[in-house]
Structure formats: C-alpha cells, structure tokens
Amino acid sequence: MRREGALALAAAALGALLIYHACGTVAPFRDAGEFAVAARFLNVPHPPGYPFYTLLAKCWIGLIPFGNIAYRLNILSALAAAGAFYVLSLWLVRFFGIPRFWAALAALCLISTRFILGLSFVSEMYTLGLLWLAVLLYLIHDAEENPRSLALAGFLFPLALGTRLDLALAAVYALPFFPSWLSRPAQRKALLCSLPMLALGSTVFLYLPVRAAAGPLVNWGDPSSLGRLINSLIRKSHGSTVDLLSAEYARGELFWPDFRHWLNVCWATFGPLALLAPLGLFALWRQKRAWPGIICWLATVPMFCYLANLPPNPHAIKILEDHFIPGLLMAMLWAAAGLSRLGEWAPAKAGVDRARFAWANGGMITVAAAVALASLAAVRARPWSLRRNFYAHDYAVNIFRSAPPDSIVVLHEDVQLFSSWEAHLNRGRRPDLRLVAQGLSASPWYQEGLRRRWGYADLAFAGKLVEPGAWEHFARANARRKLLAGFETDVASALLRRRPQGLLVRLCFDEDRDCSGALDPWPFFIFRGSYRQDAERFFFNQDLIEDYGRAALEAGGALARAGNKENGLAFFKRSLFFSPLSVQAAIHSAYYLAERSDWPDSYFWWGRSREKLETLLGLARRYRSLDRVVAPIKRDLAYVLTSLGVASEKLGEPLQRSASWHQRAADTDPYSVTARYNLAAAYWKLKNAPAARREFEAVLRLDPNHGEAKKFLALLTSGR
C-alpha cells in the first residue's frame, strides 16, 4: 500500500500541475470547440462519433459548478493524464517488478512530453484514451492472477473504443495471452463471461443512432441508419483513412519519413532513456514477456505509419503525433525495464549491497526522487502551458467584431469554425449571425439541422459552397443578409467581389450598392499573445495567426488599389509581422514601391520576396509536397527573380547582373514568358545577338502571338 500511496500522491501533484497550466477557455486545437459544444448539447460529433467521450463530457460538466464548459473539459483532460501516469506507474511496478522511481520516471517522461502535454490542457479525448489504454493493459496482466479482470476488461473495451476508436489497434497487446487463458479453466470461464460484458459495453455505440434520430444541434453524418452508422465508424468520408491527404500519395510512399519522425518523437519524449529501450526489451525477452509489447508496437507504429502515409508537413505531423501514443507507451515499458536492469547491474558491479544501501538511505532517496520528479514535471510543462493562451477565444471575438449585424459568416477550417461555434452556441455571442460551415454546406443533415435546430429557417442553400455557381446562388438567395467568409475559405467565384472587413471578407456582386462595412474593425481587435507565427510553439495557434496575416494583406491590397498606398504599405508590413513568410505581402510592397519609382526600396523588397520564396520552396521539398503545391511557388519565384532584374537595371547596375536575374528566373520556371522575354531583352541590350535570338524564339514557342518578340526577332533577322 505504501507503494501505491506514493504513486497516488505523485499523480495528485501532477494533476494539480496540469490543471494549473490548462487552458482557461476554448483551446486552440482542432476539435476542442466542437467537443465543448457537443458536451453541452449532446451532439453527434464528427466521425467516428466518440459516443462515450460525449456522454462522459456531458456528465462531467454537470459535476463542476465553476468555469466555462471548455475549461471544465480541459480539467477532465488534465486529470485523465494524471490518472494515466498513476495507472502506468502501477502497471510497471506490479507486473514487471520495476522499482517505483524508475517506473514513475519513465511514465512521467511520457506524460510530460510536449505531445501529451499539448493534449492535457484541451477539451479533446486523447488523454482520456491514454488512460483507457493504461487501464486495459493493467487488466490484461491482472487477469493472470485474477480471472474476473477479463470480464471487466470486456466491458470496458467498447467504452474505450467509444473514446478513441483507434485503440482497437492497441488491442493486439492481448493476443499472446490468449493461449494461457484458454488453457486454464478459471481464465477460460472468465473469457466466456467477458463476451456478454463486451456486448453490454458495446451498447454505448447505440448513442449515435438514438441521438441522431432525435435531431441534435449537430448531427454529423446522421448515423440514424445502420449504413450511415457504419460509414461514420469507418470514417468513409475520409476514405477510411486518418486524413484525406494520404490518398494523394502511393501506398507506403511516405512510410520511412513517418517512421523516422516516430523515432524523433521517441527521443524527444525519453531523451537518453530511449537508449535503454533495447536493453529493456532484451531483459523482457529473456523473461518471456516481450511478445505483447512487440506485437502492439508493430501494429501501432510501423503498420500505422504505413497506413497513415502522411507527408511530413506540420499539419500532417500533428495528426501522426496524436496517434503515436500506444507506440510511445511500449517504448516507455522498454525504457523502464532497461533502467531497472541497469539499476540491478550497476551496484553489483560496484560491489554495493543494493538492499542495505536502499534501507540505510531510503528517506533521503525518497525525498531526492520526489524533488527530481517534481522538477522534471514543472520544467517540461511550463513551455507548453496554455494557462494564458487566448488565441482561439480571441479569434472568435475578432471574427464577431468583423461581422455586421444580421450577416452570414461562412468558415471552413476546423479551429476557426469550431471556436466560433463554441462562442456562438455555448457563450451566446452574436445570436444575430448565421454561421455556416463550408465543408458541410451540401449535407442534407446539416441543412436540416440549421433550419430546425439552429433557427436558420430563412437560410437557402443551393449545394456545397465549392463550385462558383453554388456560391453565386447562395449569395442571391440570401441577398437580404450580408455575406462574409473567413480567409481560410475558398470562394471560387469570379462574379463575387471581395471586400476585406477585418478577419472576414465581404462577398458581393458589382451591382450591390453597399459592399463595405460601416466601421473598420481592426482598432477593436483583441491581441493577447505575441502574434508572430514564427515565434509560436503550437501549430494551431500558428494557423490562426496566419489568418491575421492574410487579413492584413488583403486590407493592404484594397487600400493600395483605392489609391491609399501609404496605408496599404503599412498593412503589408503588418501582414509580415504576423506571418514573416508572407510572400505576397513582400511582393505587393515591392510592386507598389516600384510603381512610384522608389527603386532602392523596391529592390530591397524584391530581394526579401526571393528569400521567402526560396525558404518556402525548401520547406515544400522537405515536406514532400505535391507538384500542385510546388508549381505556384516556382512561378512566383520566377516572377520575383525577373522583377529583381528589372529593378537592378533601373538602379543602374551592370546589364550582366540584370541578365543573370532573368536567367535564374527562366531556369526556375522554363514556361515563364515574362522571364524569357526579359532575358532576351537583356541580351539585346548587351548586343549578344545569338543569345537574344535564342530567347526570342523560346518566347514565341511559348506564346506564338507575342508581338514584341516577333518585332525584335524580325530586326535580328534583317541584321539591324
């Protein structure tokens, strides 16, 4: 009991620390806002539906009388992480004979790494899934001595799947135990008893069709029929994959980049302790207890990396890392076993009696161990604290301050949409608005829900807001309300004009008389944080900051086109403050400076644009980006390089230098007519007739109707 009491005390201290650092409002993560709304209204969240987490969240927010709903769920995540630490430590101590300190150290390394910490402060299901996995592993081993644990595990397993369906992969940990259970009468009987318990636990999934039939506020996929329920559980809308992006690559094409990233994550989690994992695996192998962990690791790391097949860009990496938890848990077991083996071997080599040493110095060692563990937890938690993180909360506030009264706001990306949902539905902000999800706009269940549950009975839909015709019909059918969209929303219509309005753009037709807001919302925005994309640790915060950069860019462009170029340039610089890699802001700055013949400053900004584009091109290659992503970057880089050539000439630099910029532009994008023509013109001025002829001919191959190229080629042919 002393052993369990010490670990329970450590878990309580860890829980208090995590609650201290938890986000005080909706967190800047993908689905946090959606789950905060689901907890209040008992919705059907996005596939696979998460029925148990939704029901537990509803009960949990009723137990805590303080804080907003999102904060209460953040506390649940923090306590689940602390509970996982306790169960995992106890699992290592009881079933693998690992000393308490080594067990607690290995478990704490797992819980306090940034991959778990970032999930311990938010209203999502990941840390609860980790706790479920720890409990199931404990019961699997406990069933060797206590057969009744099998029946309990059978009941809890479906509840765990109702929290995170991907825990089914981790269930392979139990496979090596089945021969032993089937060979012993008590365990065999318990195994049979676990089947009805499994069926009983599986009834949690009935929540999805039952609640869907009742018509909740959000009824994602409407799993009220068997077919739609199955489609939801297998994520058919995502092609039964982790993310639709994986379908763009050949099967297994990105296995090695993903697997290498898992190794990096493992090192970031355990540090030098990861080097002891092979020793621990060897020790478990000799004890004939290695197979469960090996099978589980193979299923949740190599096989998962092969099936996930995601490129190593920041968004995909975040998805991968959230699913690496079972594999990291196995690495934790091996690192702890390695530490234990090293702890037995080192004193023996030094000729020290371990038992006598521990007895004589037990109090001192306990205090030192407690201080070491507490320090490790505090130091690792602080950089990833969300205690003062208000990005998602303030983003929703600023969205609402950008929207005129009684308007329609169309949003697309998860964080932007769900954060606005949470503010609109849970906190009652801007009840006059109509919030529309672009990606769901064509779904019958979504349209019906908006009319019947959201109070949007006067809203008319024509289909998914992706095609130009759908956008135009939507704007005309709802012309009595102003239509706005977020900067992450793709408005694919040439007829709809864009007018920047804070964090939104107003969409209207040319014939609309009123196509602007009555007030500039920028002075009324809330900015709590650094708001520099390159200085922000959390990917989803970076995503929100990028929207501010886009908004400033579009505002600057509108001002510059209206003749107010000074204020336009100021907004371009503001865009670059938010997003230092905002290439378009640098290009626009260079362009408008060139328009007023400020060639020194224009040349400077063309150079900055080149640096940013070359950085982006390097990142695109590193992230294994698709050709459709790389091609526009190359086209922009060619445009910038040839503009550098023009600015160089205007500054009076040698023509050879100007020609070298144009040559680099042509090499970057061989299909750029502008780059080829400017290169040909540079050779003409340098009186290099053969090179000029070659480039003018190249221009005409790309554009047979290029009048200037024809004229100069005729002059070259006539020898003039």
C-alpha positions in Angstrom: 0.0 0.0 0.0 2.9 2.4 0.7 4.0 1.8 -2.9 0.5 2.7 -4.2 0.1 5.6 -1.9 3.4 7.2 -3.0 2.4 6.9 -6.6 -1.1 8.2 -5.9 0.4 11.3 -4.2 2.7 11.9 -7.2 -0.3 11.5 -9.6 -2.3 14.0 -7.5 0.6 16.5 -7.6 0.9 16.0 -11.4 -2.8 16.5 -11.8 -2.7 19.8 -9.9 0.2 21.0 -12.0 -1.6 20.1 -15.3 -4.8 21.8 -14.1 -2.7 24.9 -13.3 -1.4 25.0 -16.9 -4.7 24.1 -18.5 -6.4 26.5 -21.0 -8.9 28.8 -19.2 -11.2 28.8 -22.2 -11.6 27.0 -25.5 -8.2 25.7 -26.6 -6.5 26.4 -29.9 -6.8 22.8 -31.1 -8.7 21.2 -34.0 -11.8 19.8 -32.4 -11.8 21.5 -28.9 -14.6 23.9 -29.8 -16.7 21.1 -31.3 -16.4 18.9 -28.3 -17.2 21.8 -25.9 -20.5 22.3 -27.9 -21.2 18.5 -28.0 -20.8 18.3 -24.2 -23.5 20.9 -23.7 -26.0 19.9 -26.3 -25.3 16.1 -26.6 -24.4 16.3 -30.3 -23.1 13.7 -32.7 -19.5 14.8 -33.3 -17.5 14.2 -36.5 -16.8 10.5 -37.4 -16.3 8.1 -35.7 -18.7 9.9 -33.3 -16.9 9.5 -30.0 -20.1 8.4 -28.1 -18.5 7.6 -24.7 -16.5 10.8 -24.6 -19.6 12.8 -25.5 -21.6 11.2 -22.7 -18.8 11.4 -20.2 -18.2 15.1 -21.1 -21.9 15.8 -20.5 -21.8 14.3 -17.1 -18.5 15.9 -16.2 -19.6 19.5 -16.9 -22.6 18.9 -14.7 -20.3 17.9 -11.8 -18.1 21.1 -11.8 -20.0 24.2 -10.8 -17.4 26.7 -12.0 -15.7 27.8 -15.2 -16.9 27.8 -18.8 -17.7 24.4 -20.4 -14.4 24.3 -22.4 -12.4 24.9 -19.2 -14.2 22.1 -17.3 -13.4 19.7 -20.1 -9.8 20.9 -20.1 -9.7 19.9 -16.4 -11.0 16.5 -17.4 -8.1 16.1 -19.8 -5.6 17.1 -17.2 -6.9 14.7 -14.6 -7.0 11.9 -17.2 -3.3 12.5 -18.0 -2.5 12.3 -14.3 -4.6 9.2 -13.9 -2.8 7.6 -16.8 0.5 8.4 -15.1 -0.7 6.6 -11.9 -2.0 3.5 -13.7 1.0 3.2 -15.9 3.4 3.5 -13.0 1.5 0.9 -11.0 1.4 -1.3 -14.1 5.2 -1.2 -14.4 5.8 -1.7 -10.7 3.3 -4.6 -10.1 3.6 -6.7 -13.3 7.2 -6.0 -14.3 8.9 -5.6 -10.9 10.3 -2.2 -11.9 11.3 0.0 -8.8 8.9 2.8 -8.1 11.2 5.7 -9.0 12.2 4.2 -12.4 8.6 3.4 -13.2 7.5 6.9 -12.2 10.3 8.5 -14.1 9.5 6.6 -17.3 5.8 7.3 -17.0 6.4 11.0 -16.3 8.7 11.3 -19.3 5.7 10.1 -21.4 3.1 12.3 -19.8 5.3 15.4 -19.6 6.5 15.4 -23.2 5.0 18.1 -25.4 3.0 15.5 -27.4 1.0 14.6 -24.3 1.2 18.0 -22.6 -0.4 19.8 -25.5 -3.3 17.3 -25.2 -3.6 17.5 -21.4 -4.8 21.1 -21.5 -7.5 20.9 -24.1 -11.1 19.6 -24.4 -10.3 16.6 -26.6 -10.3 12.9 -26.0 -6.7 12.0 -26.4 -5.5 11.8 -22.7 -8.7 10.0 -21.8 -7.8 7.5 -24.5 -4.4 7.1 -22.9 -6.0 6.5 -19.5 -8.3 3.8 -21.1 -5.3 2.1 -22.7 -3.4 2.1 -19.4 -6.4 0.6 -17.6 -6.8 -2.1 -20.2 -3.2 -3.1 -20.1 -3.3 -3.3 -16.3 -6.4 -5.6 -16.5 -4.8 -7.8 -19.1 -1.9 -8.6 -16.8 -4.1 -8.7 -13.7 -6.2 -11.4 -15.4 -3.2 -13.8 -15.0 -4.0 -13.9 -11.3 -7.5 -12.5 -11.1 -9.7 -14.0 -13.9 -12.5 -11.6 -13.1 -10.4 -8.8 -14.6 -11.2 -10.4 -18.0 -14.9 -9.7 -17.6 -14.2 -6.2 -16.6 -11.9 -5.7 -19.5 -14.5 -7.0 -21.8 -17.0 -4.4 -20.6 -14.5 -1.5 -20.6 -13.0 -2.2 -24.0 -16.0 -0.9 -26.0 -16.2 2.2 -23.8 -12.5 2.8 -24.6 -13.4 2.5 -28.4 -16.2 5.0 -27.8 -13.5 7.4 -26.7 -10.9 6.6 -29.4 -11.7 4.0 -32.0 -8.0 3.7 -33.0 -7.4 1.9 -29.6 -8.6 -1.2 -31.5 -5.0 -1.4 -32.9 -3.6 -1.5 -29.4 -5.8 -4.4 -28.5 -3.3 -6.7 -30.2 -1.3 -6.5 -27.0 -3.7 -9.1 -25.5 -3.1 -11.7 -28.3 -0.2 -13.5 -26.8 -2.2 -14.0 -23.5 -5.0 -16.0 -25.1 -3.2 -19.4 -25.2 -2.6 -19.1 -21.5 -6.1 -18.0 -20.7 -7.6 -20.8 -22.9 -5.5 -23.5 -21.2 -6.7 -22.6 -17.6 -10.3 -23.3 -16.5 -10.7 -20.2 -14.4 -9.5 -17.8 -17.1 -11.4 -19.8 -19.8 -14.6 -19.3 -17.9 -13.9 -15.6 -17.4 -13.1 -15.2 -21.0 -16.6 -16.7 -21.9 -18.2 -14.3 -19.3 -16.4 -11.4 -21.0 -18.4 -11.9 -24.2 -21.8 -10.7 -22.8 -19.9 -8.0 -20.9 -18.4 -7.0 -24.3 -21.9 -6.8 -25.8 -23.1 -4.8 -22.9 -20.3 -2.3 -23.2 -20.9 -2.0 -26.9 -24.3 -0.6 -26.3 -22.6 2.8 -25.9 -22.5 3.0 -29.6 -26.3 3.0 -29.7 -26.0 6.6 -28.6 -25.1 7.5 -32.1 -28.3 6.3 -33.9 -30.6 7.0 -31.0 -29.3 10.6 -30.6 -29.2 11.1 -34.4 -32.9 10.1 -34.7 -33.7 12.7 -32.0 -32.2 15.5 -34.2 -29.4 17.1 -32.1 -27.9 20.5 -32.8 -25.0 18.9 -34.7 -25.8 15.5 -36.2 -22.6 14.7 -38.1 -23.3 12.2 -40.9 -26.8 11.4 -39.4 -25.9 7.9 -38.2 -29.6 7.1 -37.5 -29.5 4.1 -40.0 -27.2 1.1 -39.9 -25.5 2.0 -43.2 -24.7 5.6 -42.1 -23.6 4.4 -38.7 -21.1 2.0 -40.3 -19.9 4.8 -42.6 -19.4 7.0 -39.6 -17.4 4.4 -37.6 -15.1 3.6 -40.6 -14.8 7.3 -41.5 -15.9 6.7 -45.0 -16.0 10.5 -45.6 -12.2 10.3 -45.2 -11.8 7.3 -47.4 -11.4 5.2 -44.2 -8.0 6.9 -43.7 -6.5 9.1 -41.0 -6.6 12.1 -43.3 -7.7 12.6 -47.0 -4.2 13.9 -47.8 -2.8 10.4 -47.6 -4.8 9.4 -50.7 -2.7 11.7 -52.8 0.4 9.5 -52.4 1.2 6.0 -53.4 0.5 3.4 -50.7 3.5 3.2 -48.4 5.3 6.0 -50.2 5.8 8.0 -47.0 6.5 5.2 -44.6 10.1 6.0 -43.9 9.6 9.7 -43.3 6.8 8.9 -40.9 8.7 6.2 -39.2 11.8 8.5 -38.8 9.5 11.1 -37.2 8.3 8.5 -34.7 12.0 7.9 -33.8 12.4 11.6 -33.3 9.3 11.8 -31.2 10.6 8.9 -29.1 13.9 10.7 -28.5 12.1 13.9 -27.6 9.9 12.0 -25.1 12.5 9.9 -23.3 15.8 11.6 -24.2 18.8 9.4 -23.3 16.5 6.9 -21.6 15.4 5.8 -25.1 18.9 4.3 -25.5 18.0 1.8 -22.7 14.9 0.6 -24.5 16.9 -2.2 -26.4 18.3 -3.3 -23.0 14.8 -3.4 -21.5 13.4 -5.3 -24.5 16.2 -7.8 -24.2 15.5 -8.3 -20.4 11.8 -8.8 -21.1 12.7 -11.3 -23.9 14.7 -13.4 -21.5 11.8 -13.3 -19.1 9.5 -14.4 -21.9 7.4 -11.2 -21.5 8.4 -9.3 -24.6 5.9 -10.5 -27.2 2.8 -8.5 -26.2 4.7 -5.2 -26.3 6.4 -6.1 -29.6 3.1 -7.0 -31.3 1.4 -3.9 -30.0 4.4 -1.7 -31.2 4.4 -3.3 -34.6 0.7 -2.6 -35.0 0.7 1.0 -33.7 4.0 2.2 -35.2 5.2 0.5 -38.4 1.8 -0.6 -39.5 0.2 2.7 -38.6 2.9 4.7 -40.4 2.4 2.5 -43.5 -1.4 3.0 -43.4 -1.3 6.7 -42.5 1.1 7.6 -45.3 1.2 11.3 -44.5 3.7 13.8 -45.7 6.0 15.4 -43.0 4.3 18.8 -43.1 3.2 20.5 -39.8 -0.5 19.7 -40.1 0.1 16.0 -41.0 2.8 15.7 -38.3 0.3 16.8 -35.7 -2.1 14.1 -36.9 0.6 11.5 -36.7 1.8 12.5 -33.3 -1.7 12.3 -31.8 -1.8 8.6 -32.9 1.7 7.7 -31.7 0.7 7.3 -28.1 0.3 3.5 -27.9 3.7 3.0 -29.6 5.3 5.5 -27.1 3.7 3.6 -24.3 5.5 0.4 -25.4 8.8 2.4 -25.6 8.1 3.6 -22.1 7.8 0.0 -20.9 11.1 -0.9 -22.6 12.9 2.2 -21.3 11.7 1.5 -17.7 12.8 -2.2 -18.0 16.2 -1.0 -19.2 16.5 1.4 -16.3 15.6 -1.4 -13.9 18.1 -3.8 -15.4 20.8 -1.1 -15.3 19.9 -0.4 -11.7 20.4 -4.0 -10.8 23.7 -4.4 -12.7 25.5 -1.2 -11.7 25.5 -1.6 -7.9 26.6 -5.3 -8.3 29.5 -4.2 -10.5 30.5 -1.6 -7.8 30.3 -4.2 -5.1 27.4 -2.4 -3.3 24.6 -4.3 -1.4 21.6 -2.8 -3.0 19.2 -3.8 -0.3 21.3 -2.5 2.6 22.1 0.8 0.7 18.4 1.4 0.0 17.4 0.6 3.6 20.1 3.0 5.1 19.3 5.8 2.7 15.6 5.2 2.0 14.4 8.5 3.3 17.0 10.6 1.5 16.4 8.7 -1.7 12.7 9.2 -1.5 13.0 12.9 -0.9 15.5 13.3 -3.7 13.4 11.3 -6.0 10.3 13.3 -5.3 12.1 16.6 -5.8 13.6 15.2 -9.1 10.3 14.1 -10.4 8.5 17.3 -9.4 11.2 19.4 -11.0 11.1 17.4 -14.3 7.3 17.8 -14.5 7.4 21.5 -13.8 10.2 22.3 -16.2 8.7 20.3 -19.0 5.2 21.6 -18.5 6.0 25.3 -18.4 6.9 25.9 -22.1 3.7 24.2 -23.3 1.4 25.8 -20.8 -1.9 27.1 -22.2 -2.8 29.0 -19.0 -2.6 32.3 -20.8 -3.3 31.1 -24.2 -6.3 33.0 -25.6 -5.7 32.8 -29.3 -8.8 30.7 -30.2 -11.1 32.6 -27.8 -9.9 36.0 -29.1 -10.1 34.8 -32.7 -13.8 34.1 -32.3 -14.3 37.5 -30.7 -12.5 39.2 -33.5 -14.5 37.3 -36.1 -17.7 38.5 -34.5 -16.3 42.1 -34.4 -15.7 41.9 -38.1 -19.2 40.8 -39.0 -22.0 43.4 -39.5 -25.4 42.8 -37.8 -27.6 40.0 -39.1 -25.0 38.8 -41.5 -24.0 35.3 -42.8 -20.4 34.1 -42.0 -19.0 31.1 -43.9 -16.0 29.4 -42.3 -14.1 26.3 -43.3 -11.0 25.3 -41.2 -11.7 23.3 -38.1 -10.2 25.6 -35.4 -11.8 28.7 -36.9 -15.2 27.1 -37.3 -15.3 25.2 -34.0 -14.0 28.1 -32.0 -16.8 30.3 -33.4 -19.3 27.6 -32.8 -18.3 27.5 -29.1 -18.5 31.2 -28.7 -21.8 31.4 -30.6 -23.6 28.4 -29.0 -22.1 27.9 -25.6 -21.5 31.5 -24.7 -24.3 33.1 -26.6 -22.1 35.6 -28.6 -23.7 37.3 -31.6 -27.0 35.4 -31.8 -27.9 37.6 -34.8 -25.3 35.9 -37.0 -25.7 32.9 -39.2 -22.6 30.7 -39.0 -22.2 28.3 -42.0 -19.7 25.5 -42.3 -18.4 25.5 -45.9 -17.4 21.8 -45.9 -20.8 20.7 -44.6 -23.0 23.1 -46.6 -24.3 20.4 -49.1 -25.1 17.7 -46.4 -28.8 17.2 -46.0 -28.5 16.5 -42.3 -26.6 19.8 -41.9 -29.1 21.9 -43.8 -32.0 20.3 -41.9 -30.2 21.0 -38.6 -29.6 24.6 -39.4 -33.3 25.1 -40.3 -34.8 23.1 -37.4 -32.3 23.4 -34.5 -30.1 26.4 -35.2 -33.0 28.7 -36.1 -31.8 29.4 -39.6 -35.1 28.7 -41.2 -34.7 31.6 -43.6 -31.4 30.4 -45.0 -31.5 29.0 -48.5 -28.8 26.5 -49.8 -28.1 25.5 -53.4 -25.4 22.9 -52.8 -21.9 22.7 -51.5 -20.2 26.1 -51.4 -17.3 25.0 -53.5 -18.4 25.5 -57.1 -18.8 29.1 -58.4 -22.5 28.5 -59.2 -23.3 27.4 -55.7 -21.6 30.5 -54.2 -23.5 32.8 -56.6 -26.8 31.2 -56.0 -26.2 31.2 -52.2 -25.4 35.0 -52.3 -28.5 35.8 -54.4 -30.9 33.5 -52.5 -29.8 35.2 -49.2 -29.4 38.7 -50.5 -31.3 40.2 -47.6 -28.3 39.4 -45.4 -24.7 40.5 -45.9 -22.5 37.6 -46.9 -19.0 37.2 -45.4 -16.3 34.5 -45.4 -13.2 33.7 -43.5 -9.8 34.0 -45.1 -9.3 30.2 -44.9 -12.5 29.8 -47.0 -12.2 29.1 -50.7 -14.6 31.4 -52.6 -14.4 30.1 -56.2 -16.4 32.7 -58.0 -15.2 35.4 -60.3 -18.6 37.2 -60.1 -18.4 37.7 -56.3 -16.2 40.7 -55.4 -14.1 40.5 -52.2 -14.0 43.4 -49.8 -11.8 42.9 -46.8 -13.5 43.6 -43.5 -11.3 42.7 -40.5 -10.8 39.0 -40.2 -13.5 38.4 -42.9 -14.2 39.4 -46.5 -17.4 40.8 -47.7 -18.8 39.0 -50.8 -21.0 40.9 -53.1 -21.9 41.5 -56.8 -20.9 44.5 -58.8 -24.5 45.8 -58.8 -24.6 45.7 -55.0 -24.7 49.3 -53.7 -23.5 48.6 -50.2 -20.4 46.4 -50.3 -18.4 47.6 -47.4 -18.6 47.7 -43.6 -19.6 50.8 -41.8 -16.6 50.7 -39.5 -13.0 49.4 -39.7 -12.9 46.6 -37.1 -9.1 46.5 -36.8 -8.8 49.1 -33.9 -11.3 47.0 -31.9 -9.5 43.6 -32.2 -8.1 41.8 -29.1 -4.5 40.7 -29.3 -3.3 38.7 -26.3 -0.1 37.0 -27.2 3.0 37.5 -29.4 1.0 37.1 -32.6 4.2 36.2 -34.5 3.8 33.0 -36.4 7.4 32.1 -36.3 7.6 32.5 -32.5 4.5 30.5 -31.7 5.0 26.9 -30.5 1.6 25.4 -31.1 0.7 24.6 -34.8 -2.9 25.5 -34.5 -2.1 28.9 -33.0 0.2 29.5 -36.0 -2.8 28.7 -38.2 -4.9 31.3 -36.5 -2.1 33.9 -36.7 -1.8 33.2 -40.4 -5.4 34.3 -40.9 -4.5 37.7 -39.4 -1.6 37.9 -41.8 -4.0 37.1 -44.7 -6.5 39.7 -43.5 -3.8 42.4 -43.3 -2.5 41.5 -46.7 -6.0 41.8 -48.3 -6.7 45.1 -46.5 -3.4 46.5 -47.7 -4.2 45.5 -51.3 -7.6 47.1 -51.1 -6.2 50.3 -49.8 -3.4 50.4 -52.4 -5.8 49.8 -55.2 -8.0 52.6 -53.9 -5.1 55.0 -54.1 -4.2 55.0 -50.4 -0.8 53.3 -51.0 0.8 54.6 -47.8 -1.8 52.9 -45.6 -1.7 49.9 -47.9 2.1 49.5 -47.4 1.5 49.8 -43.6 -0.9 46.9 -43.8 1.6 44.9 -45.9 4.1 45.4 -43.1 1.6 44.4 -40.5 1.0 41.2 -42.5 4.7 40.5 -42.5 4.7 41.0 -38.7 2.0 38.3 -38.3 3.5 35.9 -40.9 7.2 36.6 -41.7 6.9 34.1 -44.6 4.0 36.1 -46.2 5.5 36.2 -49.7 2.6 38.1 -51.2 2.9 41.0 -48.7 6.6 41.4 -49.6 5.7 41.2 -53.4 3.0 43.8 -53.1 5.3 46.1 -51.1 7.9 45.8 -53.8 5.3 46.3 -56.6 3.8 49.4 -55.2 7.2 50.9 -54.4 8.2 50.2 -58.0 5.0 52.0 -59.2 6.2 55.2 -57.5 9.8 54.6 -58.8 11.3 54.1 -55.4 13.7 51.6 -56.9 16.1 51.2 -53.9 13.3 50.1 -51.6 11.6 48.2 -54.3 14.8 46.2 -55.0 15.1 45.5 -51.2 11.6 44.1 -51.1 12.0 42.0 -54.2 15.1 40.6 -52.5 13.1 39.8 -49.4 10.4 38.2 -51.5 13.1 36.0 -53.2 14.4 34.9 -49.8 10.9 34.0 -48.5 10.0 32.0 -51.7 13.3 30.1 -51.6 12.6 29.2 -48.0 9.1 28.1 -48.9 10.4 26.0 -51.8 12.9 24.3 -49.5 10.1 23.6 -47.0 7.9 22.2 -49.8 10.6 19.8 -50.8 11.3 18.8 -47.1 7.5 18.2 -46.6 7.3 16.1 -49.7 4.6 18.5 -51.1 2.7 17.6 -54.2 3.5 19.2 -57.6 0.4 21.3 -57.5 1.8 22.9 -54.3 5.4 23.4 -55.6 4.5 24.7 -59.1 2.9 28.0 -57.9 5.9 28.7 -55.7 8.2 28.3 -58.6 6.1 30.6 -60.8 6.1 33.2 -58.1 9.9 32.9 -57.6 10.4 33.3 -61.4 8.3 36.5 -61.3 10.3 37.8 -58.4 13.7 37.0 -59.9 12.8 38.7 -63.2 11.5 41.7 -61.2 14.8 41.8 -59.5 16.4 42.0 -62.9 14.2 45.0 -63.9 14.9 46.8 -60.6 18.6 46.1 -60.9 18.6 47.7 -64.3 16.7 50.7 -63.0 19.3 51.2 -60.3 22.0 51.4 -63.0 23.7 48.2 -62.1 25.6 46.4 -64.9 23.4 44.8 -67.5 25.2 41.4 -66.9 23.7 41.4 -63.4 20.2 42.1 -64.7 20.6 39.3 -67.3 21.7 36.9 -64.5 18.5 37.6 -62.6 16.4 37.0 -65.7 18.4 33.8 -66.4 17.7 32.5 -62.9 14.0 33.3 -63.5 13.9 31.3 -66.7 15.8 28.4 -65.1 13.3 28.4 -62.2 10.2 28.4 -64.5 11.1 27.5 -68.1 7.5 28.2 -69.1 7.5 31.8 -67.9 7.0 34.0 -71.0 7.9 37.2 -69.0 11.2 35.7 -67.7 12.2 34.6 -71.2 11.2 37.9 -72.8 13.1 40.0 -70.2 16.2 37.7 -70.7 16.0 38.2 -74.4 15.7 41.9 -74.0 18.7 41.9 -71.7 20.8 40.1 -74.3 19.6 42.6 -76.9 20.9 45.5 -74.8 24.1 43.6 -74.3 24.4 43.2 -78.1 24.5 39.4 -77.8 22.6 38.7 -80.9 22.8 34.8 -80.9 21.6 34.6 -77.3 18.9 37.2 -77.9 17.7 35.3 -81.0 17.6 32.0 -79.0 15.5 33.6 -76.2 13.1 35.4 -78.5 12.5 32.2 -80.3 11.8 30.5 -77.0 9.3 33.2 -76.2 7.4 32.6 -79.5 7.4 28.8 -78.8 5.6 29.6 -75.5 3.4 32.4 -76.9 3.2 32.4 -80.8 1.3 35.7 -80.7 3.8 37.7 -78.7 4.1 40.9 -80.7 7.2 42.3 -79.2 9.2 39.1 -79.6 8.1 38.9 -83.3 9.3 42.5 -83.8 12.7 42.1 -82.2 13.2 38.7 -84.0 12.5 40.4 -87.3 15.0 43.1 -86.6 17.6 40.4 -85.7 16.8 38.5 -88.9 17.2 41.7 -91.0 20.6 42.3 -89.4 19.5 45.7 -87.9 
